[in-house]
Amino acid sequence: MDIETTTREAFVVYVPNKGFIKNKQRNFTPDFSRARLFGRKSDATNSLGMSKDMEGGLVVPVDMILDPKRIFKAVLKGKA
């Protein structure tokens, strides 16, 4: 039985000279792998519009590859 990998689209918010939004408190990080993921573009756009210090920010689309085998192994080990 072969399990295929699937893709999922998400969005991150990038603000020049600050970095990517990291959490709900709108802390920033220069590391893309620590960026907060939004499931819908409208959610990312709303987060961007809630604060004036994020003017000039961009909503960046991201494609993720989900491997069911790795997810299953992580669940069995009890690690996220």
C-alpha positions in Angstrom: 0.0 0.0 0.0 1.5 3.3 -1.1 0.5 6.4 0.8 0.9 9.6 -1.3 2.1 12.9 0.0 -0.4 15.8 -0.2 0.1 19.5 -0.4 -1.6 22.3 1.6 -1.7 26.0 1.0 -1.0 28.4 3.8 0.0 32.1 4.2 2.5 34.0 6.2 2.8 37.8 6.8 6.1 39.5 6.1 6.9 43.1 7.1 10.0 44.7 5.6 12.7 45.7 8.1 10.9 43.6 10.8 10.5 40.1 9.5 7.7 37.5 9.7 4.9 37.6 12.2 5.7 35.0 14.8 2.6 34.8 17.0 -0.7 36.3 17.9 1.0 39.1 19.9 2.6 40.2 16.6 6.2 39.5 17.6 8.5 39.3 14.6 11.2 36.8 13.6 13.7 36.9 10.7 13.5 33.1 10.5 10.9 31.9 8.0 10.5 28.5 9.7 9.2 30.2 12.9 6.6 32.3 11.1 2.9 32.0 12.0 0.9 30.1 9.4 -2.5 31.3 8.4 -5.0 28.9 6.8 -6.8 31.5 4.7 -5.5 34.5 2.9 -8.3 36.6 4.4 -7.1 35.8 7.9 -3.5 36.9 7.0 -4.8 40.1 5.4 -6.9 40.9 8.5 -4.0 40.4 10.8 -1.9 42.7 8.6 -4.5 45.4 8.7 -5.0 45.4 12.5 -1.9 47.4 13.3 -0.4 50.6 11.8 3.1 49.4 12.5 2.7 46.7 9.8 2.2 49.1 6.9 3.9 47.9 3.7 3.5 44.3 4.9 3.0 41.4 2.4 0.9 38.3 2.5 3.1 35.5 1.2 1.5 32.2 -0.1 3.3 29.0 1.1 2.8 25.4 -0.2 3.4 22.7 2.4 4.1 19.1 1.7 2.4 16.8 4.2 3.7 13.3 4.4 1.2 10.9 6.1 4.0 8.5 7.0 6.0 11.1 9.0 2.8 12.4 10.7 1.8 8.9 11.7 5.3 8.2 13.1 5.3 11.4 15.1 1.9 10.6 16.6 3.1 7.1 17.6 6.2 8.6 19.2 4.1 11.3 21.0 6.0 14.1 19.4 4.5 17.0 17.4 
